[in-house]
């Protein structure tokens, strides 16, 4: 409100109050019609499938497989608890950019963690670590970003693939280190280091494989691979359920009911968060912040080209669609193959929508005291932003 008053009286922006009021209505409608309702349908589908997987024992199998690693990052979770399997599936879906599956699976994981939470309204250590890893935005195959670069006329849409992968990997490492230190976890043991090294090796192999493909082939491999994985999960869950003679339809319906209930529960949190973001943008606060950073960095660095891409980085924790708009605007203004255009794409993929994820996931289980979850998410975002800037100068000069 203070920013709006300044805009009105000092800069003579007589439409600022109208924009703010209009934004509150638009974002309220957007939260319900464009996010909550479509998300509700996807959640009903995937939570139904997840319930089949639980009754069939597939989730428990994943839990036992990943337990040695997760027992170090999530010591509060028992080794055989289904939450481990839910976490694995959520992280895998996020890494492959399968947003439609990642969100409902993530909500299922949060509900599993809530079952172990001794204080129902206070975020547990495990929930904070889970949220920090989610907001770090580790994505192995950024299909949508590469597709957008192709649309904007990039000569080689996949040239940001390796730099983006490095940036988002550092964002995730930042999240693990910060939360691990806050929770006094033994994150330097051989198990954690081994798993991280294995993940890094897997990413390097993937980078090597994709670097040998042309952009069109890379797109096709990414899309086919992601869809094949989702279809495989569905078929495995249903097939194992039928083999074990559980009532697959009944299991699906029971899980689907929880999906509908969760979609209703998160509505107030979504509306409140998105309206706040809309007011922040409409008041001109974002523009003032960007201009202030440009002025500040000009005294510190001789090369401040990265500042022109910062609107994407600053918007990403607040709004995924807003950050995407900033990314497209940067490519349109400076060119898809410019330093700013490429860095904007890297910012888009190096972090995730921190405030949206926290409002969505914590709202789904009624968490009111988030402790340092927001700080952890923003620090992970900052790690990704810094890494993206350094890597962009390294790769693109």
C-alpha positions in Angstrom: 0.0 0.0 0.0 2.9 2.4 0.8 4.3 1.8 -2.7 1.0 2.5 -4.3 0.7 5.8 -2.4 4.2 6.8 -3.5 3.3 5.9 -7.1 0.1 8.0 -6.9 1.5 11.2 -5.2 5.1 11.3 -6.4 5.0 9.7 -9.8 1.4 10.7 -10.7 0.3 7.2 -11.5 -3.5 7.8 -11.2 -4.4 4.3 -12.2 -2.4 2.4 -9.5 -5.3 1.9 -7.1 -7.6 0.7 -10.0 -4.9 -1.8 -11.0 -4.6 -3.1 -7.5 -8.3 -3.6 -7.0 -8.6 -5.2 -10.4 -5.7 -7.5 -9.6 -7.4 -8.7 -6.4 -10.4 -9.9 -8.4 -8.4 -11.3 -11.3 -6.1 -13.3 -9.1 -9.0 -14.6 -7.0 -10.6 -15.9 -10.1 -7.3 -17.2 -11.4 -6.6 -19.1 -8.2 -10.0 -20.9 -8.4 -10.7 -21.3 -12.1 -7.2 -21.7 -13.6 -5.3 -23.5 -10.7 -7.6 -25.1 -8.1 -10.2 -26.6 -10.4 -7.8 -28.1 -13.0 -5.5 -29.2 -10.2 -8.4 -30.8 -8.4 -9.1 -33.1 -11.4 -5.4 -34.1 -11.7 -5.2 -34.7 -8.0 -8.3 -36.9 -8.1 -6.7 -39.1 -10.8 -3.3 -39.4 -9.3 -4.2 -39.8 -5.7 -6.5 -42.6 -6.8 -3.6 -44.2 -8.6 -1.3 -43.7 -5.7 -3.8 -45.5 -3.4 -3.7 -48.5 -5.7 0.1 -48.4 -5.6 0.0 -48.3 -1.8 -2.4 -51.3 -1.5 -0.4 -53.2 -4.1 2.9 -52.7 -2.2 4.7 -50.7 -4.9 5.1 -47.7 -2.7 6.6 -49.8 0.1 9.1 -51.3 -2.4 10.3 -47.8 -3.3 10.5 -46.9 0.4 12.8 -49.8 1.1 14.9 -49.0 -2.0 15.6 -45.4 -1.0 15.6 -45.8 2.8 19.4 -45.7 3.3 19.6 -42.2 1.7 16.4 -40.7 3.0 17.2 -41.9 6.6 20.0 -39.4 6.6 18.0 -36.5 5.2 14.7 -37.4 6.8 15.6 -39.2 10.1 12.1 -38.7 11.4 10.6 -41.0 8.7 10.7 -44.8 9.6 12.5 -46.9 7.0 9.5 -48.8 5.8 7.0 -45.8 5.9 5.1 -45.1 2.7 6.2 -41.5 2.8 9.6 -42.6 1.5 8.0 -44.0 -1.7 5.8 -40.9 -2.1 8.9 -38.6 -1.8 10.8 -40.7 -4.4 8.0 -40.5 -6.9 7.5 -36.7 -6.3 11.2 -36.0 -6.8 11.4 -38.2 -9.9 8.4 -36.4 -11.5 9.8 -33.0 -10.7 13.2 -33.9 -12.2 11.6 -35.0 -15.4 9.4 -31.9 -15.6 6.1 -33.9 -15.2 4.2 -31.1 -13.3 0.8 -32.7 -13.8 2.0 -35.8 -11.8 4.5 -34.1 -9.5 2.0 -31.9 -7.7 -0.6 -34.4 -6.6 2.1 -36.9 -5.7 3.8 -34.2 -3.7 0.6 -33.4 -1.9 0.3 -37.1 -1.1 3.8 -37.1 0.3 3.0 -34.1 2.4 0.0 -35.9 3.9 2.2 -38.9 4.7 4.7 -36.6 6.5 1.8 -35.0 8.4 0.9 -38.4 9.8 4.3 -38.4 11.5 4.1 -34.8 12.6 3.7 -34.5 16.4 2.5 -30.9 16.1 -0.3 -30.8 13.5 -0.1 -27.0 12.9 3.7 -26.7 13.0 6.0 -27.7 10.1 8.1 -30.7 11.0 11.8 -31.0 10.1 11.0 -33.6 7.4 8.3 -31.3 5.9 10.8 -28.4 5.8 13.4 -30.5 4.1 10.8 -31.8 1.6 9.6 -28.3 0.8 13.2 -27.0 0.4 14.1 -29.7 -2.0 10.9 -29.1 -4.0 11.5 -25.3 -4.2 15.1 -25.9 -5.3 13.5 -27.0 -8.6 15.9 -29.7 -9.7 14.8 -30.4 -13.3 16.8 -32.8 -15.5 14.9 -32.2 -18.8 13.5 -28.6 -19.1 11.2 -29.5 -22.0 8.9 -26.4 -21.7 11.8 -23.9 -21.6 13.5 -25.4 -24.6 10.2 -25.4 -26.5 9.7 -21.8 -25.6 13.2 -20.9 -26.9 12.3 -22.7 -30.2 9.1 -20.7 -30.5 11.1 -17.4 -29.9 13.5 -18.3 -32.7 16.6 -19.5 -30.9 19.2 -20.9 -33.3 19.9 -23.8 -30.9 17.0 -24.1 -28.4 18.9 -26.7 -26.3 22.1 -24.7 -25.8 20.9 -23.7 -22.2 20.4 -27.4 -21.3 23.8 -28.0 -19.7 24.1 -24.6 -18.0 20.6 -24.9 -16.6 21.2 -28.4 -15.3 24.3 -27.2 -13.5 22.4 -24.2 -12.0 19.5 -26.2 -10.7 21.8 -28.9 -9.3 23.6 -26.2 -7.2 20.2 -24.9 -6.1 19.3 -28.4 -4.8 22.7 -28.8 -3.0 22.2 -25.4 -1.4 18.8 -26.6 -0.1 20.3 -29.8 1.4 23.2 -27.9 3.0 21.1 -25.1 4.5 18.4 -27.3 5.9 20.9 -30.0 6.9 22.9 -27.5 8.9 19.8 -26.0 10.5 18.6 -29.4 11.5 22.1 -30.6 12.6 22.0 -33.6 10.2 25.0 -35.7 9.4 25.0 -34.7 5.7 28.8 -35.4 5.3 28.5 -39.2 5.8 29.4 -41.7 3.0 25.7 -42.5 2.2 24.7 -38.9 1.5 27.9 -38.1 -0.4 27.6 -41.3 -2.4 24.0 -40.7 -3.4 24.8 -37.1 -4.4 27.8 -38.3 -6.4 25.7 -40.9 -8.1 23.1 -38.3 -9.0 25.8 -36.0 -10.3 27.2 -38.9 -12.4 23.7 -39.7 -13.8 23.2 -36.0 -14.7 26.6 -36.0 -16.5 25.7 -39.1 -18.5 22.3 -37.5 -19.4 24.0 -34.3 -20.4 26.5 -36.2 -22.6 23.7 -38.2 -24.2 21.5 -35.1 -25.0 24.5 -33.1 -26.2 24.9 -35.6 -29.0 21.3 -35.1 -30.2 19.9 -32.3 -32.4 17.2 -30.1 -30.8 14.3 -31.7 -32.5 15.4 -35.2 -31.5 16.1 -34.0 -27.9 12.5 -32.7 -27.7 11.1 -36.0 -28.9 13.2 -38.1 -26.6 12.2 -35.9 -23.6 8.5 -36.0 -24.3 8.4 -39.7 -25.2 10.5 -40.6 -22.1 8.3 -38.6 -19.7 5.1 -40.0 -21.1 6.4 -43.5 -21.2 7.4 -43.2 -17.5 4.0 -42.0 -16.5 2.2 -44.7 -18.4 4.6 -47.3 -17.0 3.7 -46.2 -13.4 0.0 -46.5 -14.1 0.3 -49.9 -15.7 2.6 -51.2 -13.0 0.3 -50.1 -10.2 -2.8 -51.5 -11.8 -1.1 -54.7 -12.9 0.4 -55.4 -9.5 -2.9 -54.6 -7.8 -4.8 -57.0 -10.0 -2.1 -59.7 -9.5 -2.5 -59.3 -5.7 -6.2 -59.5 -6.1 -7.1 -56.1 -4.5 -10.2 -54.3 -5.6 -8.5 -51.8 -8.0 -11.6 -49.8 -8.6 -12.4 -49.5 -5.0 -8.9 -48.5 -4.1 -8.9 -45.8 -6.9 -12.2 -44.3 -5.6 -11.0 -44.2 -2.0 -7.8 -42.4 -3.1 -9.7 -40.1 -5.4 -12.0 -38.9 -2.6 -9.0 -37.6 -0.7 -7.9 -35.7 -3.9 -11.2 -33.9 -4.0 -11.1 -33.1 -0.3 -7.5 -31.8 -0.6 -8.4 -29.5 -3.6 -11.1 -27.9 -1.5 -8.9 -27.4 1.5 -6.2 -25.6 -0.3 -8.5 -23.0 -1.9 -8.2 -20.3 0.8 -4.4 -20.6 0.9 -4.1 -20.3 -2.9 -6.4 -17.3 -3.1 -4.6 -15.5 -0.3 -1.2 -16.1 -1.7 -2.0 -15.2 -5.3 -3.9 -12.1 -4.4 -0.9 -10.9 -2.4 1.4 -11.5 -5.4 -1.0 -9.7 -7.7 -1.1 -6.7 -5.4 2.7 -6.7 -5.2 3.0 -6.6 -9.0 0.1 -4.2 -9.6 1.4 -1.6 -7.1 4.7 -1.3 -8.9 6.8 -2.8 -6.1 8.4 -5.3 -8.4 9.5 -2.5 -10.8 10.9 -0.4 -8.0 12.8 -3.4 -6.7 14.4 -4.2 -10.1 15.4 -0.5 -10.7 16.9 -0.4 -7.2 19.0 -3.5 -7.9 20.1 -2.1 -11.2 21.3 1.0 -9.5 23.0 -0.9 -6.6 24.8 -3.4 -8.8 26.1 -0.7 -11.1 28.4 0.4 -8.2 29.7 -3.1 -7.6 30.1 -4.8 -11.0 31.5 -3.5 -14.2 29.4 -5.9 -16.3 25.7 -5.7 -15.1 24.1 -7.4 -18.1 22.7 -10.0 -15.7 20.5 -7.4 -14.1 18.2 -7.2 -17.1 17.3 -10.9 -16.6 16.7 -10.5 -12.9 12.9 -9.8 -13.2 12.5 -13.5 -14.2 14.5 -14.6 -11.1 12.6 -12.3 -8.8 9.2 -13.3 -10.1 9.9 -17.1 -10.1 9.4 -17.6 -6.3 6.1 -15.7 -6.5 4.5 -16.9 -9.7 5.5 -19.5 -12.3 3.3 -17.9 -15.0 4.6 -14.5 -14.1 8.2 -15.7 -14.4 7.4 -17.3 -17.7 6.0 -14.0 -19.0 9.2 -12.2 -17.8 11.3 -14.9 -19.6 9.4 -14.5 -22.9 9.6 -10.7 -22.6 13.4 -10.9 -22.1 13.8 -13.1 -25.2 11.5 -10.8 -27.2 13.3 -7.6 -26.1 16.9 -8.8 -26.2 16.7 -11.8 -28.5 16.4 -15.5 -27.7 20.2 -16.0 -28.3 21.3 -13.0 -26.3 23.0 -13.2 -22.9 19.9 -11.8 -21.2 17.6 -14.1 -23.1 19.6 -17.2 -22.2 20.0 -16.2 -18.6 16.3 -15.6 -18.2 15.7 -19.1 -19.3 18.2 -20.4 -16.8 16.5 -18.4 -14.1 13.2 -19.9 -15.0 14.6 -23.4 -14.6 17.0 -22.9 -11.8 14.4 -22.5 -9.0 10.7 -23.1 -8.4 7.6 -21.1 -7.2 8.6 -21.1 -3.5 5.6 -19.2 -2.1 3.1 -21.1 -4.3 4.6 -24.5 -3.2 4.6 -23.6 0.5 1.1 -22.2 0.4 -0.2 -25.3 -1.6 1.6 -28.0 0.3 1.3 -26.6 3.9 -2.3 -25.5 3.2 -3.2 -29.0 2.2 -2.4 -30.3 5.7 -3.3 -27.2 7.7 0.2 -26.1 8.7 0.1 -22.6 10.1 3.6 -22.2 11.5 6.1 -22.8 8.7 9.2 -22.1 10.9 12.1 -21.5 8.5 10.6 -23.2 5.5 10.2 -19.9 3.5 13.8 -19.0 4.3 15.1 -22.4 3.2 13.2 -22.1 -0.1 14.4 -18.6 -0.8 18.0 -19.5 0.0 17.8 -22.5 -2.3 16.4 -20.1 -5.0 19.3 -17.7 -4.3 21.8 -20.5 -4.7 20.3 -21.3 -8.1 20.3 -17.6 -9.2 24.0 -17.1 -8.2 25.0 -20.3 -9.9 23.0 -19.4 -13.1 24.7 -16.0 -13.3 28.2 -17.5 -12.9 27.5 -20.4 -15.3 26.0 -18.0 -17.9 29.1 -15.9 -18.0 31.2 -19.1 -18.2 29.2 -20.5 -21.2 27.9 -17.4 -23.0 30.4 -14.7 -22.0 
